[in-house]
Amino acid sequence: MNKTILKLGASLIFLMVFPLAHSYDCSALPAYVGGSGYQSGDNVVNAGEAFRCKVGGWCSQGGPYEPGVGWAWSYAWDGLGSCDSGGGSGGSSSGSSGSSGSGSSSGNTSSGGDADCGGLPHWDIGAVYTGGSAVQYQGVKYVANWWTQGENPAQNSGPYQVWSNSGACGTGSSSGSSSSGSSSGGDTAVGRNGQLHVCGTRLCNKDSEPVQLRGMSTHGLQWYGWGDCVTDASLDALADDWRADILRVSLYVQEGGYETDPAGYTAQVSHIIDEVTERGMYVLVDWHQLDPGDPNYNLENARRFFTDIAREHADQNNIIYDVANEPNNVSWNDIRSYAMQIIPVIRQYDPDAVVVVGTHGWASLGVSDGRSAQDIIDNPVTIDNIMYGFHFYAASHGQYYRDTLKSALDRGLPIFVTEWGSQTYTGDGGNDFASAQAYLDLLDQYQVSWTNWNYSDDHRSGAVWQTGTCSSGPWTAERLKEAGRWVRDKIRNR
């Protein structure tokens, strides 16, 4: 028999036997209007379903947050159920966590934290599930309604969908993701190290032991973001095959980035944070300001973005913030002034987060601007738990840059290499692996953490994947460029 007919037949049988939709009396609810000033707790009706606002600022923006329609709506709204003009149940919500990315309510009345996830497997994109199979994903229990493979529970749960949301995992359950950042256990970077902090010149784990994170940076999200080079499969490869500790999420501000769609790009970053968290890795949120080089130009945008992200993910322990990617043609004092204003924005929601401040001269400790790290030593950022960003491209930045980096470390500056490549500063050209290895030897000596540029299939030599990989895969070592094979080995074999 035709497989399509079989699947349709199974779906029809399920619908006849099991009523999926949870009804809600929408008669007194106002219709949703995009751009209105909604507040947390406001209820609306849209597309035949009822919704309750969770995050007022996002509920009010529409676009990707339009309830039940936009791809990121569940970050802003809870689904209450399908409308029943005859007067249905009056207020059962999904029970999913605010950052779970779940779809509309599956109709069960379980309140948050009630679901028993003990012993449940984590959802696996490649696994086959049949009706009644239970999994946990992002701190929520889901039960399959019929045969499924590769359908994300958080994006495919609700009335007439393949998964039913059984509520947030209880505090005694074995939840692998949730807002705690997958840090409660498991052989993952976050599971082993927990909340990070700065001790002396080093990044340290929950036990105050020095830790060196190694990982990759995305390319600009406007070109190679979620659904392109950042996917479930590519993140699985990074976490499981590469054994990376961290992903830097590179959000450009200009060049078609954040300033063109603040709500949309905030939602995309938030979604990627959830996906990386699910895999037990740390996330470096990169405010990728580049041109203009003065971060103060984007001060208000930065306030808005970091407020939204820090508030949404405040209770996670796996996020590091880089508040200024590559300041250039601007004094260190101006960069410091910006940092002193932006770091408190993050800390009001996430007081324990490590924050990285990019240094002058395109994050070269001032060298590429004709200055030096002495500017920072004379006038450091006077906020605890911060590090300074340093970038290098091994084919362009030779021994003098390495000497500057070593001197800064010896003089007490805590440094995180948030971007580097084995090519020229354009991210292209031939690879100078000898120079790159000299840098990595120095970083290993001082246990300096790093993320390599970049995890995409851009045509340049610094993009680790061969052109065309992001659209069709597979995410295997055979698809890597020369630089990709080299850096994968440095991450895997430490």
C-alpha positions as CSV (number, residue, x, y, z in Angstrom):
1,M,0.0,0.0,0.0
2,N,1.1,3.5,-0.7
3,K,3.0,4.9,2.4
4,T,1.3,8.2,2.2
5,I,-2.1,6.5,2.4
6,L,-0.9,4.5,5.4
7,K,0.2,7.6,7.2
8,L,-3.0,9.4,6.5
9,G,-5.0,6.4,7.5
10,A,-3.2,6.2,10.8
11,S,-3.7,9.9,11.4
12,L,-7.5,9.7,10.7
13,I,-7.8,6.7,13.1
14,F,-6.0,8.7,15.8
15,L,-8.2,11.7,15.3
16,M,-11.4,9.6,15.5
17,V,-10.4,7.9,18.7
18,F,-8.5,10.6,20.5
19,P,-9.8,14.2,20.7
20,L,-6.7,16.3,20.4
21,A,-7.8,19.9,20.6
22,H,-8.3,21.4,24.0
23,S,-11.2,23.9,23.8
24,Y,-11.1,27.4,25.2
25,D,-13.9,29.9,25.6
26,C,-12.7,32.8,23.4
27,S,-16.0,34.8,23.4
28,A,-14.6,37.5,25.7
29,L,-11.1,37.7,24.2
30,P,-10.0,40.5,21.9
31,A,-8.5,39.7,18.5
32,Y,-4.8,40.0,18.3
33,V,-3.5,43.1,16.6
34,G,0.1,43.3,15.6
35,G,2.1,46.1,17.1
36,S,-0.3,46.7,20.0
37,G,1.2,47.3,23.5
38,Y,0.6,44.0,25.1
39,Q,1.7,43.2,28.7
40,S,2.4,39.9,30.4
41,G,-0.8,38.2,31.3
42,D,-2.9,39.7,28.4
43,N,-5.1,37.1,26.6
44,V,-5.9,37.3,22.9
45,V,-7.4,35.2,20.1
46,N,-5.6,34.7,16.8
47,A,-6.0,32.1,14.0
48,G,-8.8,30.4,15.9
49,E,-6.8,29.8,19.1
50,A,-6.4,31.6,22.4
51,F,-3.0,32.8,23.7
52,R,-1.6,34.4,26.9
53,C,1.3,36.9,26.7
54,K,4.5,35.9,28.5
55,V,6.9,38.7,27.5
56,G,5.2,42.0,26.9
57,G,8.0,43.5,24.8
58,W,8.0,40.6,22.4
59,C,4.2,40.2,22.3
60,S,3.9,43.8,21.2
61,Q,6.3,43.4,18.2
62,G,4.4,41.0,15.9
63,G,6.3,39.5,13.0
64,P,8.0,36.4,14.2
65,Y,6.1,36.7,17.5
66,E,2.6,36.7,16.1
67,P,0.9,34.1,18.2
68,G,0.4,30.8,16.5
69,V,1.8,32.1,13.3
70,G,5.3,33.6,13.6
71,W,8.1,31.0,13.9
72,A,9.2,32.4,17.3
73,W,5.8,33.1,18.8
74,S,6.2,30.6,21.7
75,Y,9.0,32.7,23.1
76,A,6.4,35.5,23.7
77,W,3.1,33.6,24.2
78,D,1.6,30.6,25.8
79,G,-1.0,28.7,23.8
80,L,-4.2,28.2,25.8
81,G,-6.1,26.0,23.3
82,S,-8.5,26.1,20.3
83,C,-11.5,28.4,20.5
84,D,-14.9,26.9,21.4
85,S,-17.7,29.4,20.9
86,G,-19.9,27.2,23.1
87,G,-17.7,27.8,26.1
88,G,-14.9,25.4,26.6
89,S,-12.4,25.1,29.4
90,G,-11.4,28.3,30.9
91,G,-7.7,28.7,31.1
92,S,-5.5,25.6,30.8
93,S,-2.1,26.6,29.6
94,S,0.6,24.6,28.0
95,G,2.7,24.3,31.1
96,S,5.9,24.6,29.0
97,S,8.8,26.7,30.1
98,G,9.1,30.2,28.7
99,S,12.2,29.4,26.6
100,S,11.2,25.9,25.4
101,G,10.2,27.0,22.0
102,S,7.2,24.8,22.2
103,G,4.3,25.1,19.8
104,S,0.7,25.7,20.9
105,S,-0.8,23.8,23.8
106,S,-1.4,20.1,23.3
107,G,-4.4,20.4,25.5
108,N,-3.2,18.8,28.7
109,T,-3.8,20.6,31.9
110,S,-0.5,19.7,33.6
111,S,1.0,22.7,35.3
112,G,4.7,23.5,34.9
113,G,7.0,21.2,36.8
114,D,4.5,18.3,37.2
115,A,5.7,15.9,34.4
116,D,7.7,12.9,35.4
117,C,10.7,12.8,33.1
118,G,12.8,10.3,35.1
119,G,14.4,7.8,32.8
120,L,12.9,9.4,29.6
121,P,15.2,9.5,26.6
122,H,16.1,12.9,25.1
123,W,14.5,13.4,21.7
124,D,16.8,12.3,18.9
125,I,16.4,13.8,15.4
126,G,17.3,10.5,13.8
127,A,15.2,8.2,16.0
128,V,11.8,6.7,15.0
129,Y,8.9,7.2,17.5
130,T,5.5,5.5,17.4
131,G,2.3,6.5,19.1
132,G,2.7,6.6,22.9
133,S,6.5,7.1,22.8
134,A,7.6,9.6,25.5
135,V,10.7,11.8,25.3
136,Q,12.0,14.9,27.1
137,Y,13.2,17.9,25.1
138,Q,14.3,21.3,26.5
139,G,12.9,20.5,29.9
140,V,9.5,19.4,28.7
141,K,7.9,16.0,28.4
142,Y,6.3,15.1,25.0
143,V,4.3,12.1,23.9
144,A,4.1,11.0,20.3
145,N,0.6,10.8,18.9
146,W,1.6,8.7,15.9
147,W,4.7,7.6,13.9
148,T,7.3,10.3,13.6
149,Q,10.9,10.9,12.8
150,G,12.9,14.2,12.6
151,E,9.9,16.3,13.7
152,N,11.1,18.6,16.6
153,P,8.6,18.2,19.5
154,A,8.9,21.9,20.5
155,Q,7.9,22.9,17.0
156,N,5.3,20.2,16.3
157,S,3.2,19.9,19.4
158,G,-0.4,21.0,19.8
159,P,-3.8,20.3,18.4
160,Y,-3.7,17.9,15.4
161,Q,0.1,17.8,15.6
162,V,2.4,14.8,16.0
163,W,3.5,15.5,19.6
164,S,1.5,16.2,22.7
165,N,3.0,18.5,25.4
166,S,2.8,16.8,28.8
167,G,4.2,19.7,30.8
168,A,7.5,20.8,32.2
169,C,9.6,18.2,33.8
170,G,9.3,18.1,37.6
171,T,12.2,19.2,39.8
172,G,13.0,15.6,40.7
173,S,13.1,14.5,37.1
174,S,16.1,13.9,34.9
175,S,15.6,16.8,32.5
176,G,18.5,17.2,30.1
177,S,17.9,20.8,29.0
178,S,15.5,23.2,30.6
179,S,16.5,26.7,31.8
180,S,19.3,25.4,34.0
181,G,21.4,24.9,30.8
182,S,21.8,21.2,30.9
183,S,24.3,21.6,33.7
184,S,22.8,19.2,36.3
185,G,24.9,16.3,35.0
186,G,26.1,14.4,32.0
187,D,29.4,14.3,30.2
188,T,29.1,17.6,28.5
189,A,31.0,20.8,28.9
190,V,28.2,22.5,30.9
191,G,27.5,19.3,32.9
192,R,31.1,19.1,34.0
193,N,31.8,22.7,34.7
194,G,28.6,24.5,35.5
195,Q,28.6,28.2,36.1
196,L,31.8,29.8,35.0
197,H,33.5,32.8,36.5
198,V,36.8,34.7,36.2
199,C,39.5,33.9,38.7
200,G,42.7,35.9,38.3
201,T,43.5,35.8,34.5
202,R,41.6,32.6,33.9
203,L,38.2,31.3,33.2
204,C,37.2,28.9,36.0
205,N,34.4,26.4,36.6
206,K,32.0,26.0,39.5
207,D,34.8,24.4,41.6
208,S,37.1,27.4,40.8
209,E,39.3,25.1,38.7
210,P,40.7,26.7,35.5
211,V,38.9,25.6,32.3
212,Q,39.8,26.2,28.7
213,L,36.8,26.2,26.3
214,R,37.4,25.4,22.6
215,G,34.8,25.8,19.9
216,M,33.6,27.5,16.8
217,S,31.9,30.8,15.8
218,T,29.0,31.0,13.4
219,H,29.2,33.3,10.4
220,G,26.8,36.2,10.3
221,L,23.3,35.0,11.1
222,Q,21.8,37.1,8.3
223,W,23.7,34.9,5.8
224,Y,24.4,31.6,7.5
225,G,22.1,31.5,10.5
226,W,19.4,29.2,11.8
227,G,18.0,26.8,9.1
228,D,21.1,27.4,6.9
229,C,24.5,26.5,8.5
230,V,23.1,26.4,12.0
231,T,20.7,23.4,12.1
232,D,19.9,20.5,14.4
233,A,22.2,18.3,12.3
234,S,25.1,20.7,12.2
235,L,24.9,21.4,16.0
236,D,24.8,17.6,16.6
237,A,28.0,17.3,14.6
238,L,29.7,20.1,16.5
239,A,28.7,18.7,19.9
240,D,29.2,15.0,19.2
241,D,31.8,14.6,16.5
242,W,33.9,17.7,17.0
243,R,33.3,17.5,20.9
244,A,33.2,21.3,21.0
245,D,32.6,23.1,24.4
246,I,31.1,26.3,23.0
247,L,29.5,28.0,20.1
248,R,29.9,31.7,19.4
249,V,26.7,33.1,18.0
250,S,27.7,36.0,15.7
251,L,24.9,38.6,15.5
252,Y,26.0,41.4,13.1
253,V,24.5,44.8,14.0
254,Q,24.9,46.4,10.6
255,E,25.3,44.8,7.2
256,G,21.7,43.6,7.1
257,G,21.8,42.3,10.7
258,Y,20.1,43.3,13.9
259,E,19.2,46.9,13.1
260,T,17.1,45.7,10.1
261,D,14.9,43.4,12.3
262,P,15.5,43.6,16.0
263,A,12.7,41.3,17.0
264,G,13.5,38.7,14.4
265,Y,17.2,38.5,15.1
266,T,16.6,38.5,18.9
267,A,14.3,35.5,18.4
268,Q,16.8,33.7,16.2
269,V,19.6,34.2,18.8
270,S,17.3,33.0,21.5
271,H,16.4,29.9,19.5
272,I,20.0,29.1,18.8
273,I,20.8,29.5,22.6
274,D,18.1,26.9,23.3
275,E,19.5,24.5,20.7
276,V,23.1,24.8,21.9
277,T,21.9,24.4,25.5
278,E,20.1,21.2,24.6
279,R,23.5,19.8,23.6
280,G,25.3,20.8,26.8
281,M,27.5,23.4,25.3
282,Y,28.3,27.0,26.3
283,V,27.0,29.9,24.2
284,L,29.1,33.0,23.5
285,V,26.6,35.7,22.5
286,D,28.5,38.0,20.1
287,W,27.3,41.6,19.5
288,H,29.1,41.8,16.2
289,Q,29.6,45.5,15.8
290,L,32.2,46.2,13.2
291,D,31.5,49.3,11.1
292,P,31.2,51.9,12.5
293,G,33.9,50.9,14.9
294,D,32.8,52.9,17.9
295,P,30.4,50.7,20.0
296,N,28.7,53.8,21.4
297,Y,27.1,54.3,18.0
298,N,24.9,51.2,18.7
299,L,24.5,51.9,22.4
300,E,20.7,52.0,22.4
301,N,20.4,48.9,20.2
302,A,22.8,47.1,22.5
303,R,20.7,48.1,25.5
304,R,17.6,46.7,23.9
305,F,19.2,43.5,22.6
306,F,21.0,42.5,25.8
307,T,18.0,43.4,27.9
308,D,15.8,41.0,25.8
309,I,18.3,38.2,25.8
310,A,19.5,38.4,29.4
311,R,16.0,38.6,30.7
312,E,14.8,35.6,28.6
313,H,17.7,33.4,29.6
314,A,18.5,34.8,33.0
315,D,18.4,31.5,34.9
316,Q,20.8,29.7,32.6
317,N,24.4,29.1,33.6
318,N,25.9,28.5,30.1
319,I,25.9,32.0,28.5
320,I,28.8,34.3,28.1
321,Y,28.3,37.7,26.6
322,D,30.7,39.6,24.2
323,V,29.4,43.1,24.2
324,A,31.6,44.6,21.5
325,N,33.1,42.5,18.7
326,E,35.9,44.5,17.1
327,P,36.1,48.2,18.2
328,N,38.2,50.1,15.8
329,N,39.3,53.7,15.2
330,V,38.1,54.5,18.7
331,S,39.9,55.1,21.9
332,W,40.0,52.5,24.7
333,N,38.4,55.1,27.0
334,D,35.4,55.3,24.8
335,I,35.1,51.5,24.6
336,R,35.4,51.4,28.4
337,S,32.7,54.0,28.8
338,Y,30.4,51.8,26.6
339,A,31.2,48.7,28.6
340,M,30.5,50.4,31.9
341,Q,27.0,51.2,30.6
342,I,26.1,47.9,28.9
343,I,27.4,45.3,31.5
344,P,25.0,46.5,34.1
345,V,22.1,45.9,31.6
346,I,23.1,42.2,31.5
347,R,23.9,41.9,35.2
348,Q,20.5,43.2,36.4
349,Y,19.1,39.9,35.0
350,D,22.1,37.6,35.0
351,P,24.4,38.7,37.8
352,D,26.8,35.7,37.5
353,A,27.4,35.9,33.7
354,V,30.9,36.3,32.4
355,V,31.1,39.3,30.1
356,V,33.8,39.8,27.4
357,V,34.8,43.3,26.3
358,G,36.4,43.7,22.9
359,T,39.6,45.7,22.8
360,H,40.7,48.5,20.6
361,G,42.4,48.0,17.3
362,W,39.9,45.3,16.0
363,A,40.3,43.4,19.3
364,S,44.1,43.4,19.0
365,L,44.8,44.9,22.5
366,G,45.3,48.1,20.5
367,V,48.2,46.9,18.3
368,S,46.4,47.3,15.0
369,D,45.5,50.9,15.9
370,G,49.1,51.7,16.8
371,R,48.3,51.6,20.5
372,S,48.9,48.9,23.2
373,A,47.4,47.0,26.1
374,Q,48.9,49.6,28.4
375,D,45.7,51.7,27.7
376,I,43.7,48.9,29.4
377,I,46.1,48.3,32.2
378,D,46.0,52.0,33.1
379,N,42.2,52.2,32.9
380,P,40.6,48.8,33.2
381,V,36.9,48.1,33.3
382,T,36.1,48.3,37.0
383,I,33.4,45.6,37.1
384,D,34.0,42.1,38.4
385,N,33.9,38.9,36.3
386,I,34.9,40.3,33.0
387,M,37.4,39.4,30.3
388,Y,39.0,41.2,27.4
389,G,38.6,40.0,23.8
390,F,41.5,39.3,21.5
391,H,41.4,38.3,17.8
392,F,44.2,37.0,15.6
393,Y,44.6,35.7,12.0
394,A,47.7,33.7,11.9
395,A,48.8,34.5,8.4
396,S,48.6,38.3,9.1
397,H,49.4,38.7,12.7
398,G,52.8,37.3,13.6
399,Q,55.2,37.3,16.5
400,Y,54.7,40.9,17.6
401,Y,51.0,40.2,18.2
402,R,51.8,37.0,20.1
403,D,54.3,38.8,22.3
404,T,51.6,41.5,23.0
405,L,49.2,38.8,24.0
406,K,51.7,37.0,26.3
407,S,52.7,40.3,27.9
408,A,49.0,41.2,28.6
409,L,48.4,37.8,30.2
410,D,51.6,38.1,32.3
411,R,50.4,41.5,33.5
412,G,47.1,40.2,34.7
413,L,44.6,40.8,32.0
414,P,42.0,38.0,31.7
415,I,41.6,37.3,28.0
416,F,39.2,35.2,25.8
417,V,40.2,34.7,22.2
418,T,36.7,35.1,20.7
419,E,37.8,34.9,17.1
420,W,40.8,33.5,15.2
421,G,41.7,31.9,11.9
422,S,44.8,30.4,10.3
423,Q,44.4,32.7,7.3
424,T,44.8,36.4,6.7
425,Y,42.7,38.9,8.5
426,T,40.1,38.8,5.7
427,G,39.3,35.2,6.7
428,D,40.7,34.1,3.3
429,G,43.9,33.1,1.6
430,G,46.4,30.4,2.4
431,N,46.6,28.8,5.9
432,D,49.6,29.5,8.0
433,F,49.3,26.5,10.3
434,A,52.8,27.0,11.9
435,S,51.8,30.5,13.1
436,A,48.4,29.2,14.2
437,Q,50.0,26.4,16.2
438,A,52.3,28.9,17.9
439,Y,49.2,30.8,19.0
440,L,47.5,27.7,20.2
441,D,50.5,26.6,22.2
442,L,50.5,30.0,23.9
443,L,46.7,29.7,24.6
444,D,47.2,26.2,26.0
445,Q,50.0,27.4,28.3
446,Y,47.8,30.1,29.8
447,Q,44.5,28.1,29.5
448,V,42.9,30.8,27.3
449,S,39.6,29.8,25.8
450,W,38.9,30.3,22.1
451,T,36.4,30.1,19.3
452,N,37.5,29.7,15.6
453,W,36.0,31.7,12.7
454,N,33.8,30.2,11.1
455,Y,31.3,27.4,11.1
456,S,29.8,27.9,7.6
457,D,30.3,27.0,3.9
458,D,31.2,30.4,2.7
459,H,33.6,30.3,-0.2
460,R,36.5,31.7,1.8
461,S,39.2,29.4,3.1
462,G,38.4,30.3,6.7
463,A,34.9,28.8,6.5
464,V,35.4,25.2,7.6
465,W,32.7,23.5,5.4
466,Q,33.0,23.0,1.6
467,T,30.6,25.2,-0.4
468,G,27.1,23.5,-0.6
469,T,27.4,21.6,2.7
470,C,24.9,23.8,4.5
471,S,22.1,23.1,2.0
472,S,22.5,19.4,1.7
473,G,25.1,18.0,4.1
474,P,26.4,15.6,5.3
475,W,28.1,17.2,8.3
476,T,31.0,14.7,8.1
477,A,34.8,15.2,8.1
478,E,34.9,14.4,4.4
479,R,33.1,17.7,3.7
480,L,35.6,19.9,5.6
481,K,38.1,22.2,4.0
482,E,41.7,22.1,5.0
483,A,41.3,24.6,7.8
484,G,38.2,22.8,9.0
485,R,40.0,19.4,9.3
486,W,42.9,21.1,11.1
487,V,40.7,23.0,13.7
488,R,38.4,20.0,14.2
489,D,41.5,18.0,15.2
490,K,42.5,20.7,17.7
491,I,39.1,20.7,19.3
492,R,38.8,16.9,19.4
493,N,42.3,16.0,20.5
494,R,43.2,18.1,23.5
